[in-house]
Amino acid sequence: MIQLQTADGAADAALDFCLRLARAHATIIRRLDTVLGGHHGLSFGDFMLLHHLSKAPGGRLRRVDLAERQGLTASGVTRTLLPMEKTGLVARLADERDARVGFAAITPAGHNLLDNAMLTARETCAELLRHAPQDQLDALRAVLGNIVGPGA
């Protein structure tokens, strides 16, 4: 009986953490959408997409890999990329060896916008986490790494 209570307590704590994480996630996205949109004309999703591309080898990723990193479907990434292609922030590239494979690549204009937006995002995140001690942030980063998996 005591083991069940302990297991239930751990399950309750896990549920509470996940609910708080979901609310924090929504708060962070709302704040970053507002700030990045107001200063740079970017949504947080666009910012993340440019960030993922900028960190990828050669500044490019297969659309399917970008979809996985963004937590979107392949068609969702395509819909997100279209306006960014039209404004010159990303370019569509074909694989020289396999025409079925498509890449998205960050352009110099995309890099420039991302560099400017990165400063705003850093300041906003620092403000959101201003009361969190570094050791707590390190512990939470480890927990989140366990949830999303290695290399994420």
Secondary structure, DSSP 8 states (H G I E B T S, - for coil): -HHHHHHHHHHHHHHHHHHHHHHHHHHHHHHHHHHHHHHHS--HHHHHHHHHHHHSGGGEEEHHHHHHHHT--HHHHHHHHHHHHHTTSEEEEE-SS-TT-EEEEE-HHHHHHHHHHHHHHHHHHHHHTTTS-HHHHHHHHHHHHHHH-TT-
